[in-house]
Amino acid sequence: MSAVPTSSGGSPRRELGAFLRSRRERLTPTDVGLPQAPGRRTPGLRRAEVAELAGISVSWYTWLEQGRVRTSEQVLRAVSRVLRLDAAEAAHVLSFVEESRPPVDAPTWVSRNLLSLVQAMAPHPAVVLDPHWDLLAWNAGYAALLTDPARLHPKQRNLLWLVFRWPPARTLLADWEEEARSLLGQFRSRAARRPNDPRFAELIGELLSDDDAARWYERRETAGFQPSVRRFRHPAVGELRLRYVKLAAVDEPGHHFLAYLPDDRDSEDALRRLRENE
């Protein structure tokens, strides 16, 4: 660990450092088995305490929080353990391990095979997302469940925009706050690794105009994808319980196929009625 620290500029290292600091400041010495000294004024743990528990030098950990060094998976795992990170937070930290190869930009098109799969899923809603969660392709079931993205401005055809900036979403999603916070946490983890990406910056600026999104984003909340059942309250067909399935498109790096599958017979019937009402 004797490398000379470098300036991080706009690199993801700054985001990693800020995240580690936010998690260090939420802990107390007693949380990690250290005595609480009387009259202590430092919020959370001291950098020296984290460094000692992680088995690294204070200087190195200081540079890590300042975004000035490139570090290893081993060090980040040790720091994650000391900071008592949960599974999603630890995965977020480990995603900053720098690779020798630059990330490959996702294609801006959708293949005929993937587009055929999306259409074949009807009446089950399905959509293809790019790395920014922009909607690249969707079927009639998706348009009937939410809204037809073709009617939106191209910049608004985005999953996060629909959740936070499309007003009906807050009543359509029965568990809106829980779903919105989880999606924002997942999105934040993706955007943090591409700080100079203009589309991520544009979307974050739009999202932060929403009070809820701004408050949760400031807390640096992160989340990992978890298969789940989502509850919808649709004005035309009532309540639906849909399983959220996400698949990576191997032959189209960066693209993900999402489908909403009925969790019970009533939801299956409701999807069919939605299709008939088009």
C-alpha positions in Angstrom: 0.0 0.0 0.0 2.9 2.4 -0.6 1.5 3.9 -3.8 1.5 7.7 -4.0 -2.1 9.0 -3.8 -3.4 10.7 -6.9 -6.1 13.3 -7.5 -9.5 11.7 -8.1 -11.1 14.5 -10.1 -14.5 13.3 -11.2 -13.8 9.6 -10.7 -15.9 7.1 -8.8 -13.3 7.2 -6.1 -14.9 10.3 -4.6 -18.3 8.7 -4.4 -16.8 5.6 -2.7 -14.9 7.8 -0.2 -18.0 9.8 0.6 -20.1 6.7 1.1 -17.5 5.2 3.4 -17.4 8.3 5.5 -21.2 8.4 5.8 -21.2 4.9 7.1 -18.3 5.5 9.5 -20.1 8.5 11.0 -23.2 6.5 11.8 -21.4 4.0 14.0 -20.3 4.4 17.6 -17.2 2.8 19.3 -19.5 0.5 21.2 -21.0 -0.8 17.9 -17.6 -2.3 17.1 -16.5 -3.3 20.6 -14.4 -0.3 21.5 -14.8 1.7 24.7 -16.7 5.0 24.6 -14.3 7.6 25.9 -16.0 10.4 28.1 -16.3 13.8 26.4 -15.8 12.3 22.9 -16.9 14.8 20.3 -16.1 13.0 17.0 -19.3 11.8 15.3 -19.1 8.1 14.7 -15.9 6.3 14.5 -12.5 8.0 14.0 -10.6 7.1 10.8 -7.8 5.7 13.0 -10.2 3.3 14.6 -11.5 2.0 11.3 -8.0 1.6 9.9 -6.8 -0.3 13.0 -9.8 -2.7 12.9 -9.4 -3.2 9.2 -5.7 -3.8 9.4 -4.6 -0.9 7.2 -2.7 2.3 7.9 -4.4 5.5 8.9 -2.9 7.3 6.0 -4.2 4.7 3.5 -7.7 4.8 4.9 -7.7 8.6 4.9 -6.7 8.6 1.3 -9.4 6.1 0.6 -12.1 8.4 2.0 -10.6 11.3 0.1 -10.8 9.4 -3.2 -7.1 9.6 -3.8 -6.1 5.9 -4.1 -7.0 2.8 -6.0 -7.5 -0.1 -3.7 -8.1 -3.9 -3.7 -11.1 -6.1 -3.1 -9.4 -7.5 0.0 -9.1 -4.0 1.6 -12.7 -3.0 0.7 -14.0 -6.3 2.2 -12.1 -5.6 5.4 -13.5 -2.0 5.6 -17.0 -3.3 4.9 -16.8 -5.7 7.8 -15.6 -3.0 10.2 -18.3 -0.5 9.1 -21.0 -3.2 9.6 -22.3 -2.8 6.0 -25.3 -4.9 5.0 -25.3 -7.1 1.9 -26.4 -4.3 -0.5 -24.0 -1.8 0.9 -21.1 -4.2 0.8 -21.9 -5.1 -2.8 -22.0 -1.3 -3.6 -18.6 -0.8 -2.1 -17.1 -3.8 -3.9 -18.5 -2.5 -7.2 -15.8 0.2 -7.0 -12.9 -2.3 -7.4 -11.3 -0.9 -10.5 -10.9 -3.1 -13.5 -8.1 -2.8 -16.1 -10.6 -2.8 -19.0 -12.9 0.3 -19.4 -16.7 -0.4 -19.3 -18.3 -1.2 -22.6 -21.1 1.1 -23.7 -24.4 -0.6 -24.2 -25.9 -0.6 -27.7 -28.7 2.0 -28.4 -30.7 -0.6 -30.3 -32.7 -3.7 -29.3 -32.1 -6.9 -31.3 -34.9 -8.5 -33.2 -34.7 -11.6 -30.9 -35.1 -9.5 -27.7 -37.9 -7.4 -29.2 -39.7 -10.6 -30.3 -39.4 -11.9 -26.7 -40.9 -8.7 -25.3 -43.9 -8.9 -27.7 -44.4 -12.6 -27.0 -44.8 -12.0 -23.3 -48.2 -10.2 -23.8 -50.5 -9.9 -22.0 -47.8 -10.0 -19.3 -46.0 -6.6 -19.1 -42.4 -6.6 -20.4 -39.8 -4.0 -21.2 -36.1 -3.6 -22.1 -34.0 -1.2 -20.1 -30.6 0.3 -20.9 -27.9 1.0 -18.2 -29.7 4.3 -17.4 -33.0 2.5 -17.1 -34.3 4.2 -20.2 -37.1 2.2 -21.8 -35.9 0.9 -25.2 -38.8 -1.5 -26.0 -42.1 -2.5 -24.3 -45.2 -4.4 -25.1 -48.9 -3.6 -25.0 -49.2 -5.2 -21.5 -46.7 -2.8 -20.1 -48.4 0.2 -21.7 -51.8 -1.0 -20.3 -50.4 -1.5 -16.8 -48.6 1.8 -16.5 -48.8 4.2 -19.4 -47.7 4.0 -23.1 -44.1 5.3 -23.1 -44.7 6.3 -26.8 -46.9 9.2 -25.5 -44.1 10.5 -23.3 -41.2 12.8 -24.3 -38.2 10.6 -25.1 -36.3 12.0 -22.1 -39.2 10.8 -19.9 -39.1 7.2 -21.0 -37.3 6.1 -18.0 -38.2 3.7 -15.1 -37.1 6.1 -12.4 -38.8 9.1 -14.0 -42.1 7.1 -14.1 -41.8 6.1 -10.4 -41.0 9.6 -9.1 -42.2 12.2 -11.7 -45.3 10.5 -13.2 -48.0 11.4 -10.7 -50.2 8.3 -11.0 -47.3 6.1 -9.9 -47.9 7.0 -6.2 -51.3 5.5 -6.2 -50.7 2.8 -8.8 -47.9 1.2 -6.8 -49.6 0.0 -3.6 -46.2 0.1 -1.7 -44.9 3.2 -3.5 -42.4 4.4 -0.8 -40.8 1.0 -0.3 -40.6 0.4 -4.0 -39.3 3.9 -4.8 -36.6 3.9 -2.2 -35.4 0.5 -3.3 -35.2 1.5 -7.0 -33.5 4.7 -6.2 -30.9 2.9 -4.1 -30.2 0.5 -7.0 -30.0 3.4 -9.4 -27.7 5.3 -7.2 -25.2 2.4 -7.1 -25.2 2.3 -10.9 -24.8 6.1 -11.3 -22.0 6.3 -8.7 -19.7 4.3 -11.0 -20.2 6.6 -13.9 -20.0 10.1 -12.5 -19.1 11.7 -15.8 -22.0 10.1 -17.7 -24.2 13.0 -19.0 -27.4 10.9 -19.0 -27.0 9.8 -15.4 -26.3 13.4 -14.5 -29.4 14.6 -16.4 -31.6 12.0 -14.7 -30.3 12.7 -11.2 -31.0 16.4 -11.7 -34.5 15.6 -12.7 -35.0 13.2 -9.8 -33.7 15.6 -7.2 -36.5 18.1 -8.0 -38.7 15.6 -6.2 -38.5 16.1 -2.4 -38.7 12.4 -1.5 -36.0 11.4 -4.0 -33.7 14.3 -2.9 -34.0 13.3 0.8 -33.3 9.7 0.2 -30.5 10.4 -2.3 -28.8 12.7 0.3 -28.7 9.7 2.7 -26.6 7.7 0.2 -29.1 4.8 0.5 -28.2 1.8 -1.7 -30.0 -1.4 -2.5 -29.6 -4.5 -4.5 -32.1 -6.1 -6.8 -34.3 -8.6 -5.1 -37.0 -10.7 -6.8 -40.3 -9.6 -5.3 -44.0 -9.5 -5.7 -45.3 -6.0 -6.4 -48.8 -4.9 -5.7 -50.6 -2.6 -8.1 -53.9 -0.8 -7.6 -55.1 -0.3 -11.2 -58.1 2.0 -11.7 -59.6 -0.3 -14.4 -59.1 -3.8 -13.0 -58.3 -3.3 -9.3 -55.5 -5.0 -7.4 -52.8 -7.1 -9.0 -49.9 -9.0 -7.5 -47.1 -9.3 -10.0 -43.7 -11.0 -9.7 -40.9 -8.8 -10.9 -38.4 -10.8 -13.1 -35.1 -9.3 -14.3 -32.8 -11.0 -16.9 -29.5 -9.7 -18.4 -29.3 -9.8 -22.2 -26.0 -11.7 -22.7 -25.7 -10.7 -26.4 -26.6 -7.0 -25.7 -24.3 -6.0 -22.8 -26.0 -3.4 -20.5 -29.5 -4.3 -21.5 -32.0 -5.9 -19.1 -35.3 -7.6 -19.9 -38.0 -7.1 -17.2 -41.2 -8.9 -17.0 -44.2 -8.7 -14.6 -45.7 -12.2 -14.1 -49.0 -12.8 -12.2 -48.6 -14.2 -8.7 -52.1 -15.6 -8.5 -55.2 -16.4 -10.7 -56.9 -13.1 -10.0 -53.9 -11.2 -11.2 -53.7 -13.3 -14.3 -57.3 -12.6 -15.1 -56.8 -8.8 -14.4 -53.9 -8.7 -16.9 -56.1 -10.3 -19.5 -58.9 -7.7 -18.9 -56.3 -5.0 -19.2 -55.4 -6.3 -22.6 -59.1 -6.6 -23.7 -59.7 -3.0 -22.6 -57.0 -1.5 -24.9 
